[in-house]
C-alpha cells in the first residue's frame, strides 16, 4: 500500500504560509505605521528594526507558492486565476517596499522612499487580505477550471478581510516595535498597539459572524457538526489572548505583547483551518482530489524535507544574531 503523502504536503504548505504571515506580517506592519511615526529619528529606528531580516521572510512565501504548484497543481490552476490581480498588486507592493529598503539610506530625499515603503506595505497587505477573503468565501468552479471573472475577487467580504489584515499586521508591527525599541518610539508603539488591538478585535468579530452566513460548510462545522463543543476553546483562547495583550501593554512588558499578537494570529489561522478543512479549492475540491500523483509527491518531498530544516534553522539563527534593542544611531546599511 502506497504511503499517503497528502497530509504531509498539507502540513508543509500550512506551515510555510503561517511562517510567512507571522514573519513578514510584522515588517509589513512596520511599513503601515511608518508615516505616523513621531519624527525622522523614529522612522530610522523603525527601519533598522526590520532591515536585517525583512528580505529572508519572503522565502516562506516562495515555499508556499511553489509547494502549491508542485503538490496540488489542480488547486494552483484554479486559485491563481481567481486572485490574479490581487497577487499582481501584492508583488508590486513588495517590489516598492524592497526598493525603498535598499535606496532610502542613499537618498537625500528620504520622504519619497518613506512614501514608497508605506504604500508598498499597505498595498501588499491589503492584497493578501483580499486573497484570503476570496479563498474563504469560495471560488466558483466549472469542471476543473475557474468559472468566475477577472474581478470576481472584488466583493464586500474580501475587501473587509483586506482591511482586517491591515489592522492585524499593524498590530504585529506595533508589538514588534515595543519589543525592539526604547524610549519615545516604544511609548508611541504601545499606544498604536492598543489602537490596532481594538481594530483587530472588531474585524475578528465581524468576520467570525459573517462567514457562517456565506458558506454552509463553515456554519455546519462550527454550529451544527458532531463536535462543536470542543471547537469553542478556539474563540475563548483568542479572547483570553486579547485580554493578555491589553494588560501586558499597560504593564510595560516588552516581549509579552508580541507573543500575544502572534498567538492571536495563530488562533485565527487555526480557526480558518477548522472552517475549510479538507478543502484546498473551497468548496469544490479537497486535498486528495487536487493532489499531484503519489510518485510526484514522493519525489518532491525528499528535497523539501531536506531544505525545510535549513530554511527554518537559518531563520532562527538570523533572528538570534539580530536580537536585542535597536540602538540610536545604529543601522543595518
N, C-alpha and C positions, 0 to 999 in steps of 0.2 A: 504494500500500500504506500503510495507516494505521500511524502510529508506535505501538509498544507501550510504553505508559507504566507498565505494571505493575511492572517492575523499579525504575523511578524512585520510584514510590509506596512500594514495599517499602523502599527505601533511606531515604526520608524518615521513615517510621514507625520503622524500626530506629534511625535517628539520634536521633529525638525521645525514644524510650524510653530509649536509652542515656544521653543527656544528663540525663534526669530521674533515673535510677538513680545516676549519679555525683554530681550536684549536690545533689539532695535527700537522697541517701544519707548524706552526711557530717553534715548538720544533724539528720537523724533519729538518727544515731549519737550526736551530742552529747546529744540528749534521752535516749537509752538510758543514757548514762553519768551523767546528771545527779544522781540520788540518791546516787551513790557518790563524789561529789566530796569532797575533804578538808574544806572549810568553806564558809561562805556567800560569802566573797570569791571563792573559786574558782568557785562557781556563777555569780556575777555575770560573771566573766571568760569563762566558757563561753558564757553567753547573749549577751554582747556580741560574741563572735567570729562569731556567725552572724546576729545580729539585722538587720544592714543588708542582707543578701542572701537571707534564707530565703524570703520570700514570692514572689520572682520565679522561684524554681526550679520552682514548680508550673505555670508556663507550659508547660513541656515535657510535663507530664502531660496537660494540656488538649490540646496539639497531638497527642499520641499517640491520645487517645480520639476526638477529632473526626476526625482523619485516618483512623482505622479505620472509623468510621461512613461517612465520605464515599467513601473509595476501595475499601473491602471490606465493603459492607453485609451480605452474607451471613455473613461471619465475625463481625461485630458482633452480628447477630441470634442466632447460636449461642453464642458465647463468653460474652457478658454474662449470659444466664440461667444458665449453668453456674457462674458465680462471683458471682452477685448478692449473696449475703450477705457474702463477703469484701470486695467492693468497698464495700458499705454500711458495714462495720466500718472499712475504711480511711478513708473520708470522715469518719466520726465521729471517728476518731483525729486526723485532720488538723485538724478543727474545734477539738477540745480543745487541740491544740498551738498553733494560731493564736491562740486566745483567751488562752492563757497568755502568749504572746509580748507581746501588747498590754496586758494588765492586770497582769502581775506587778509591774512597776515602780511601779504606782499603789497597790498594796495594802499594808496594814500586816500582813497575814498571808500572807507570800510562800510559806510552806510549802504552802498549798493549791494555789497556781498551780504550784509546783515539781512537786507530785504530778501535776497535770494535764498538765504538759509531758512528764513521764516516761511517764505512762500513754498519752497520745495518740501519742507517738513509738513506744512499744512496740507498741501495737495496730495502728497504720498499717503498721509494718514487718512484723509477723507476718502481717497480712492480705495484703500484697504478696507475701510468700513463698508463701502458700497459693495465690494466683492463679497464680504461676509454676509451682508443683508440679502443680497441676491441669492447666495447659496442657501441661506436658511429658509427663505420664503419659497424656494423650489424653482427648478429650471424646466421649462417646457421642452418635451422631447417627442419627436415623431420617428418611430422606428429606432434607429441607433444614431440619431443626429439631433442637434439643437434645432428647435422649431420656432424660436422667437425671433424678434427683430434685433437690429443693432443697438437700439435704445431700450431693450427690454429691461435693463438694469435700473432704469430711471423710474423708480417707484417711491412712494412716501416711506415705506418701511426701510428700504435700502438707504435713503437719504437720512432717515433718523438714525440708523446704525452708523452711518458715516460721521454724523455729528457726535454720537455717543463715543465713538472711538477717539475723536479729537479730545474729548473730556478725559477719557481713560489714559491716553498717552500723556496728556498734560499733567495728570495726577502722578504717573510714573516719573515724569521728568522733574516735577517739583520735589518729590520724595528723594530722587537721586541727588538733587542739589542740596537737600537737607543733609544727606549723608556725606557729600563730598566737599562742601564749602563751610565757611565760618563767617561770623560777624554779620554785617548788614545783608549780605546776599542770602545767608542761611535764614535769617529772620524773615526776609521777603519771601523766600521759598516756602516757609512754613505757612504763611498767610495764603499763598497761592494754592498750596496743597489742600488746605481746608476748603477753599472755594471750589476747587475741582472735585473734591470728595463729595460735596453736595450735588454737583452736576452729575457725577458718575452714578451716585445712588439714584437720582431721578431717572436717568436713562436706563439703568438696570431694571428699575421697577416698570417703566413703560414698555421696554422690550419683552420682559417676562410676562406682562399682561397681554401684550399684543400677539405674541407668537402662537398661543393656543388657538386663537381665532382664525389664523391664516393657514394652519396646517392641522388636519385631523390627527396625524400621527403624533404630533407633539402634545396635543390635548389628551389623547388616549394614553400616551406614555406617562404623563405627569398626574393625570386626574382620574383615569379610568382603567389603568392597567392592573396587572396582577400584583405589582409591588410598589404602589405609590407611597406607602409609608416610609420605606427605607430610602426613598429618594429625597424626602423632605429635609434631611440634615444638610443638603447642599445649600438651599437658601438660608437656613438657620446659621450655618457656619459663615456664610457670606455676610449676614447681618452682624455677627459677632466680630468679624474682621473689620467692618466699617467702624464699629464702636472702639475697637482696639486702635485703629488708625487715628481716630479723632483724639482719643486720650493720650496717645504717645506723642502726637504733635503738640498738645497742650502741656505736656510734662517735660518738654525739651529733649526728648530722645533723638538720637541721630539715625541709628540703624533700624529701629523698630518701625517707623513709618514706611520705609522702603520695603521691608519684609511684609508688612500688612498689605501694601499695594500689590506686591507680587502674588500674595495669597488670594486677593480679590480677583485678579486676572485668572489665577489657576482655577478657582471655583466657577467663574464664568465659562471658562474653557471646558471644564468637566460637565457643566450643565448643558452646554452645546452638544458635547459628545453623547450625553444621555438622550438628548432630544432627537438626534438624527441617526444614531447608530441603528443598523449597519449600513445605511445608505452612503454612497460616495457620490452619486448624482441624485440629489434629493428631488423628487421622491419616486424615481423610476428604476435606478439600478443600484444594487447593493455591491459590497466589496467584491464578492465572488463573481458576480455577473460581469463586472468591469475589469477584472484582473487579467493580466497577461498569462501566457501559458506557464504551467509549472516549471518547465525547463528554463524558460527565460527568467523567471523569478529566481530560480536556484542559481543561475549563472551570475545574475546581478547582485544577489545578496552577499556573495563571497567578497566582492570588492567593497560593498557598502559596510559590512561588518568590520572590515579591516580599516577603512577610512574613518568611520564614525568615532571610535575611541581617540584617534589622532586629533580630529576636529574638536572634540569635547575637551581633551587634555590641553590643547593649545588655548582654547577659550578660557579655561580655568587658570592656566599659567599667566596669560596676558592680564587678566583681572587681578591676579595676585601681585604681579610686578607693579602695576599702577594703582595699588591700593592706597588708602590714606587720603588726607585732605589735600585739596588744591591750594597751593601757597600763592600769595600775591606776588606778581612779577614773574612767576614761572610759566613756562609754555612748552607745548609739545614740539613746535617747529623751531 
